[in-house]
Amino acid sequence: MLRSLFAGISGLRAHQQMMDVTANNIANINTTGFKTSQATFQDTLSQLVTAAGAPTASLGGTNPAQVGLGVRLGAITTNFSQGAAQTTGRSTDLMIQGDGFFAVRSGAQQLFTRSGAFTFDTNGFLVTAGGGMVQGWKATGGVVTTTTAPTDVQLPIGTVLPPSATTTATVAGNLPSNASTTTPYTTSITAYDSLGNPVTLTTSFAYSSATGWSATVTDGITSATTPLTFTGGAAPSPSSLALGGITVDFSGVTNYSGASTIATLSQNGYAMGSLQSFNISQDGTLVGVFSNGLKQTLAQISLATFNNPPGLEKVGDSMYLSTVNSGTPQLGQAGTGGRGVLQGGALEMSNVDLAQEFTNLVIAQRGFQANSKVITTSDELLQDLVNLKR
């Protein structure tokens, strides 16, 4: 008789735990990056009343007779299915589309999270709402080396991109082979010296019936001139002209009949630039946009994967801690090694299914009521037993 009482009590306890898990899921329905949990029950040891019997020549075998002693909580498993995207428009909000976790340093402890609600602190470090440092790799000269250990991701506020002197310029287009004017065809572009000062680089092509075509390059102070010889309307010789430290490439200039389309296409110098804004690409690359129009990689955010993500331990603040059963974190770039890609300006919503959780509420409630009925019935039987002697 007492076995049914204790079995009913174990059922009450197990369904109360199921209720706790379900309530926590519902409470976190709007928690960024939250992953729902599910309670799984197991039966406890069963008391052996009659052991199994082997068959004989005259009798068949008999099965064991056992009385169960109740139920217990077998496991609380975490469901890491993808949550829906919530667009925020904030450039520091990141969502992982696929597998993986953001690596976060909290003091000396390494934690992991699916919540990408990040901000930059006063020192330019990318941090979580609780102040944890997001981990990644710092770029050197615009190059990221992912083979080194990740460090704190920082946007270097006040970063200045040093100027770069122009060393090459490219001129292309057509010079009319039927030119009859002595007016030169001129094209200009802004180049830069080693201090970032702008220099107007002008290239002129002049035609003479006596000497043919010639090219002159000037920076307003000095100039250089060379005759040009075309073979079949293309491939001028020489194909370039140097002025100081700048080499002007003529290899794309043609000499066909028609209008002039001569133009300076590009030059490789630039003035000093200060950091104006940034963006984060799908592979986690933090790219700075500078005032001189150039972009440069500043850092890259790392993602971690595990052999057994459900083995992670929840430690609060939407953080996870690796355990002996989760496996060691495998850090790498987003979009590689089975890791998902990043979506900027969005957050991953909770993957709680409200309809399923309400159903679990009903299941837990009815299970609790049924086990309480077992206890009530067992109590009535005990009362009848006591009343046998009056």
C-alpha positions as CSV (number, residue, x, y, z in Angstrom):
1,M,0.0,0.0,0.0
2,L,2.8,2.4,0.8
3,R,4.4,1.7,-2.5
4,S,1.5,3.4,-4.3
5,L,1.8,6.4,-2.0
6,F,5.5,6.9,-2.8
7,A,4.9,6.2,-6.5
8,G,2.3,9.0,-6.4
9,I,4.6,11.3,-4.6
10,S,7.3,10.7,-7.2
11,G,4.8,11.5,-9.9
12,L,3.9,14.8,-8.2
13,R,7.5,15.7,-8.0
14,A,8.3,14.8,-11.6
15,H,5.3,16.7,-13.0
16,Q,6.1,19.7,-10.8
17,Q,9.6,19.7,-12.5
18,M,7.9,19.4,-15.9
19,M,5.8,22.4,-14.9
20,D,8.9,24.4,-13.9
21,V,10.6,23.7,-17.2
22,T,7.5,24.7,-19.2
23,A,7.0,27.8,-17.1
24,N,10.6,28.8,-17.8
25,N,10.1,28.3,-21.5
26,I,7.0,30.5,-21.5
27,A,8.8,33.2,-19.4
28,N,11.6,33.4,-21.9
29,I,9.4,33.6,-25.0
30,N,10.8,37.0,-25.9
31,T,14.4,36.4,-24.7
32,T,16.9,37.0,-27.5
33,G,18.6,33.8,-28.5
34,F,16.8,31.6,-25.9
35,K,16.6,27.9,-26.6
36,T,13.6,25.9,-25.3
37,S,14.1,23.0,-22.9
38,Q,12.1,19.8,-22.6
39,A,11.7,17.5,-19.6
40,T,11.9,13.7,-20.2
41,F,10.8,11.2,-17.6
42,Q,12.1,7.7,-16.7
43,D,10.7,5.0,-14.4
44,T,12.6,4.2,-11.3
45,L,13.7,0.8,-10.0
46,S,11.0,-1.9,-10.0
47,Q,10.6,-4.3,-7.1
48,L,10.9,-7.9,-8.2
49,V,8.0,-10.0,-6.9
50,T,8.6,-13.1,-9.0
51,A,11.6,-13.9,-11.0
52,A,11.5,-15.2,-14.5
53,G,11.4,-18.9,-15.0
54,A,13.0,-21.0,-17.7
55,P,10.9,-23.4,-19.8
56,T,11.1,-27.1,-19.1
57,A,10.1,-30.2,-20.9
58,S,6.7,-30.2,-19.2
59,L,6.1,-26.5,-18.4
60,G,6.6,-23.3,-20.4
61,G,8.7,-20.3,-19.1
62,T,7.3,-17.6,-16.9
63,N,7.9,-13.9,-17.1
64,P,9.1,-11.8,-14.2
65,A,6.6,-10.0,-12.0
66,Q,7.7,-6.5,-10.9
67,V,6.0,-3.6,-9.2
68,G,7.3,-0.2,-10.3
69,L,8.3,2.3,-7.6
70,G,7.5,5.5,-9.4
71,V,8.9,8.0,-11.9
72,R,11.9,10.3,-11.9
73,L,13.2,13.1,-14.1
74,G,15.4,11.5,-16.7
75,A,16.8,14.6,-18.5
76,I,16.1,18.2,-19.4
77,T,17.3,18.6,-22.9
78,T,17.8,21.9,-24.8
79,N,16.5,22.3,-28.3
80,F,18.9,24.3,-30.4
81,S,16.7,24.7,-33.5
82,Q,16.9,28.1,-35.3
83,G,14.9,31.0,-34.0
84,A,13.1,33.5,-36.2
85,A,14.8,36.8,-37.2
86,Q,13.8,40.1,-35.6
87,T,15.0,43.1,-37.6
88,T,16.3,45.9,-35.4
89,G,18.3,48.1,-37.8
90,R,21.2,48.5,-35.3
91,S,24.5,47.8,-36.9
92,T,25.9,46.1,-33.8
93,D,23.0,43.6,-33.5
94,L,24.0,40.2,-35.0
95,M,22.2,37.0,-35.7
96,I,23.7,33.6,-36.4
97,Q,21.9,31.9,-39.3
98,G,22.9,28.3,-38.7
99,D,25.0,26.6,-36.1
100,G,27.5,28.2,-33.8
101,F,27.9,30.5,-30.8
102,F,29.5,33.8,-30.2
103,A,32.5,33.5,-27.9
104,V,32.5,35.9,-25.0
105,R,35.2,36.6,-22.3
106,S,33.7,37.4,-18.9
107,G,36.7,38.0,-16.6
108,A,38.9,34.9,-16.9
109,Q,36.0,32.7,-18.0
110,Q,35.1,31.9,-21.6
111,L,31.4,31.7,-22.2
112,F,29.2,31.3,-25.3
113,T,25.9,32.8,-26.4
114,R,23.4,32.9,-29.3
115,S,22.3,36.4,-28.3
116,G,23.9,38.9,-30.6
117,A,22.7,42.1,-28.9
118,F,26.1,43.8,-28.7
119,T,27.2,47.4,-28.3
120,F,30.6,49.2,-28.3
121,D,31.8,50.5,-24.9
122,T,33.7,53.8,-24.3
123,N,37.0,52.1,-25.2
124,G,35.6,50.7,-28.5
125,F,35.3,47.1,-27.3
126,L,32.4,45.0,-28.7
127,V,30.5,43.9,-25.5
128,T,27.3,42.1,-24.5
129,A,24.6,43.7,-22.3
130,G,26.4,42.3,-19.3
131,G,29.8,43.7,-20.3
132,G,31.3,40.5,-21.7
133,M,34.0,40.9,-24.3
134,V,33.1,39.5,-27.7
135,Q,36.0,37.4,-29.1
136,G,37.6,37.6,-32.5
137,W,40.8,38.5,-34.3
138,K,42.4,41.9,-34.7
139,A,43.5,42.9,-38.2
140,T,47.0,44.2,-38.9
141,G,47.3,46.4,-42.0
142,G,43.8,45.2,-43.1
143,V,44.8,41.5,-42.9
144,V,43.2,39.1,-40.4
145,T,45.2,36.1,-39.2
146,T,42.7,33.5,-37.9
147,T,45.3,31.0,-36.9
148,T,46.1,32.9,-33.7
149,A,44.1,32.8,-30.5
150,P,41.1,35.1,-30.5
151,T,41.2,38.3,-28.4
152,D,38.7,41.0,-27.5
153,V,37.1,42.6,-30.6
154,Q,37.7,46.4,-30.7
155,L,36.7,49.2,-33.0
156,P,39.8,51.5,-32.8
157,I,38.0,54.8,-32.4
158,G,40.1,57.7,-33.7
159,T,42.0,55.4,-36.1
160,V,43.7,57.3,-38.9
161,L,44.5,55.7,-42.2
162,P,47.9,57.2,-43.3
163,P,48.2,58.7,-46.7
164,S,49.7,56.8,-49.6
165,A,51.6,58.4,-52.4
166,T,50.5,57.8,-56.0
167,T,52.8,55.4,-57.8
168,T,50.8,54.4,-60.8
169,A,48.0,55.9,-62.9
170,T,46.1,54.4,-65.8
171,V,45.1,56.2,-68.9
172,A,42.9,54.5,-71.6
173,G,40.6,55.4,-74.4
174,N,40.9,56.2,-78.1
175,L,42.9,58.8,-79.9
176,P,41.4,59.5,-83.4
177,S,43.7,58.3,-86.1
178,N,42.2,60.8,-88.5
179,A,43.0,63.8,-86.2
180,S,43.6,67.0,-88.1
181,T,43.8,69.5,-85.2
182,T,47.0,70.4,-83.3
183,T,45.0,70.9,-80.1
184,P,46.1,68.2,-77.7
185,Y,43.7,65.7,-76.1
186,T,44.0,66.2,-72.3
187,T,42.8,64.3,-69.3
188,S,43.5,64.9,-65.6
189,I,43.2,63.1,-62.3
190,T,43.9,64.0,-58.7
191,A,47.0,62.2,-57.4
192,Y,48.6,62.4,-53.9
193,D,52.2,62.9,-52.6
194,S,53.7,61.1,-49.6
195,L,52.1,63.5,-47.2
196,G,48.6,63.2,-48.7
197,N,48.6,66.5,-50.5
198,P,46.6,66.5,-53.7
199,V,48.4,66.9,-56.9
200,T,46.7,67.4,-60.3
201,L,48.2,64.9,-62.7
202,T,47.6,65.9,-66.3
203,T,48.3,63.8,-69.4
204,S,48.2,65.3,-72.9
205,F,48.4,63.7,-76.3
206,A,49.4,65.9,-79.2
207,Y,49.5,65.0,-82.9
208,S,51.8,66.4,-85.5
209,S,51.7,65.4,-89.2
210,A,55.5,65.5,-89.1
211,T,56.3,63.6,-86.0
212,G,53.1,61.7,-85.1
213,W,51.7,61.3,-81.6
214,S,53.4,62.3,-78.4
215,A,52.4,62.1,-74.8
216,T,53.2,64.6,-72.0
217,V,52.6,64.1,-68.3
218,T,52.9,67.0,-65.9
219,D,52.1,67.6,-62.2
220,G,52.1,71.4,-62.6
221,I,55.8,71.7,-61.7
222,T,57.7,69.2,-63.8
223,S,56.8,67.4,-66.9
224,A,57.9,64.5,-69.1
225,T,57.3,63.8,-72.8
226,T,57.6,60.8,-75.0
227,P,56.7,60.0,-78.6
228,L,54.1,57.3,-79.2
229,T,54.1,54.8,-82.0
230,F,50.9,52.7,-82.6
231,T,50.9,49.4,-84.3
232,G,47.6,48.5,-86.0
233,G,45.8,51.1,-83.9
234,A,46.7,49.6,-80.6
235,A,49.6,48.7,-78.3
236,P,51.4,52.1,-78.2
237,S,55.1,52.1,-77.8
238,P,56.3,52.9,-75.2
239,S,53.3,51.8,-73.1
240,S,54.1,54.0,-70.1
241,L,55.8,57.2,-69.0
242,A,57.4,58.0,-65.6
243,L,57.2,61.3,-63.9
244,G,59.0,61.4,-60.6
245,G,57.7,58.4,-58.7
246,I,54.5,58.1,-60.8
247,T,54.3,55.7,-63.7
248,V,51.5,56.5,-66.1
249,D,50.3,53.4,-68.0
250,F,49.3,54.0,-71.7
251,S,48.7,50.3,-72.6
252,G,45.0,50.8,-72.9
253,V,45.2,53.7,-75.4
254,T,44.1,52.9,-79.0
255,N,44.4,54.9,-82.2
256,Y,41.4,54.1,-84.3
257,S,39.3,56.4,-86.6
258,G,36.6,58.1,-84.6
259,A,36.1,60.4,-81.7
260,S,38.4,60.8,-78.8
261,T,37.5,58.9,-75.6
262,I,40.7,59.4,-73.8
263,A,40.4,59.5,-69.9
264,T,42.5,58.8,-66.8
265,L,40.8,55.7,-65.3
266,S,42.5,55.4,-61.9
267,Q,45.5,56.1,-59.6
268,N,46.5,54.2,-56.5
269,G,47.2,57.0,-54.0
270,Y,45.0,58.5,-51.4
271,A,44.9,61.2,-48.7
272,M,44.8,60.6,-45.0
273,G,41.4,59.3,-43.8
274,S,39.8,59.1,-40.4
275,L,37.3,56.4,-39.3
276,Q,33.7,57.5,-40.0
277,S,31.6,54.4,-39.8
278,F,31.7,50.6,-40.0
279,N,29.8,47.5,-41.2
280,I,30.0,43.8,-40.3
281,S,29.9,41.3,-43.2
282,Q,28.4,37.8,-43.2
283,D,31.7,36.2,-42.3
284,G,32.0,38.5,-39.2
285,T,34.5,40.9,-40.7
286,L,34.4,44.3,-39.1
287,V,35.2,46.8,-42.0
288,G,35.9,50.5,-41.2
289,V,34.8,53.2,-43.6
290,F,37.2,56.2,-43.7
291,S,36.7,59.8,-44.7
292,N,38.8,59.4,-47.8
293,G,36.4,56.9,-49.2
294,L,38.5,53.8,-48.5
295,K,37.5,50.7,-46.5
296,Q,39.8,48.6,-44.4
297,T,39.3,45.4,-42.4
298,L,39.7,46.2,-38.7
299,A,38.8,42.9,-37.0
300,Q,36.8,39.7,-37.5
301,I,34.4,38.1,-35.0
302,S,34.9,34.4,-34.2
303,L,32.2,31.7,-33.9
304,A,32.4,28.5,-31.8
305,T,30.9,25.1,-32.5
306,F,30.7,22.0,-30.3
307,N,30.4,18.3,-31.0
308,N,27.4,18.1,-28.6
309,P,25.7,21.5,-28.1
310,P,23.0,20.1,-25.8
311,G,25.9,19.3,-23.4
312,L,26.4,23.0,-22.7
313,E,25.5,24.3,-19.3
314,K,23.3,27.4,-19.0
315,V,24.8,29.9,-16.6
316,G,22.4,32.8,-17.0
317,D,22.5,36.1,-19.0
318,S,21.8,33.9,-22.1
319,M,25.2,32.4,-21.7
320,Y,26.5,28.8,-21.9
321,L,29.5,27.2,-20.4
322,S,31.3,24.2,-22.0
323,T,31.2,21.0,-20.1
324,V,33.0,17.6,-20.3
325,N,30.1,16.3,-22.4
326,S,29.8,19.3,-24.8
327,G,33.2,18.9,-26.2
328,T,35.9,21.6,-26.5
329,P,34.9,24.8,-28.5
330,Q,36.1,24.8,-32.0
331,L,36.7,28.5,-32.9
332,G,36.7,29.7,-36.5
333,Q,35.3,32.0,-39.1
334,A,31.6,32.3,-39.7
335,G,30.5,30.3,-42.8
336,T,33.3,27.7,-42.4
337,G,33.5,24.4,-40.7
338,G,29.7,24.0,-40.3
339,R,29.3,27.4,-38.7
340,G,26.5,29.7,-39.7
341,V,26.8,33.1,-41.3
342,L,26.0,36.4,-39.6
343,Q,23.2,38.7,-40.4
344,G,23.6,42.3,-39.3
345,G,20.9,44.5,-38.0
346,A,18.9,41.6,-36.7
347,L,18.5,39.4,-33.6
348,E,17.6,35.8,-33.2
349,M,14.3,35.4,-31.3
350,S,13.4,32.6,-28.9
351,N,12.5,29.3,-30.5
352,V,9.8,28.7,-27.9
353,D,6.6,27.2,-29.5
354,L,3.8,28.8,-27.4
355,A,1.2,26.3,-28.7
356,Q,3.4,23.4,-27.7
357,E,4.1,24.9,-24.3
358,F,0.5,25.4,-23.5
359,T,-0.1,21.8,-24.4
360,N,2.6,20.8,-22.0
361,L,0.9,22.9,-19.3
362,V,-2.2,20.8,-19.7
363,I,-0.2,17.6,-19.8
364,A,1.7,18.5,-16.6
365,Q,-1.5,19.6,-14.9
366,R,-3.4,16.5,-15.7
367,G,-0.4,14.3,-14.8
368,F,-0.2,16.1,-11.4
369,Q,-3.9,15.7,-10.8
370,A,-3.8,12.0,-11.7
371,N,-0.9,11.3,-9.3
372,S,-2.6,13.3,-6.5
373,K,-5.6,11.1,-7.1
374,V,-3.4,8.0,-6.5
375,I,-2.3,9.4,-3.2
376,T,-5.9,10.2,-2.2
377,T,-7.1,6.7,-3.2
378,S,-4.2,5.0,-1.3
379,D,-5.1,7.1,1.7
380,E,-8.7,5.9,1.5
381,L,-7.6,2.3,1.3
382,L,-5.4,2.8,4.4
383,Q,-8.4,4.4,6.2
384,D,-10.5,1.3,5.3
385,L,-7.8,-0.9,6.6
386,V,-7.6,1.0,9.9
387,N,-11.4,0.8,10.2
388,L,-11.4,-3.0,10.0
389,K,-10.9,-3.0,13.8
390,R,-13.2,-0.9,15.7
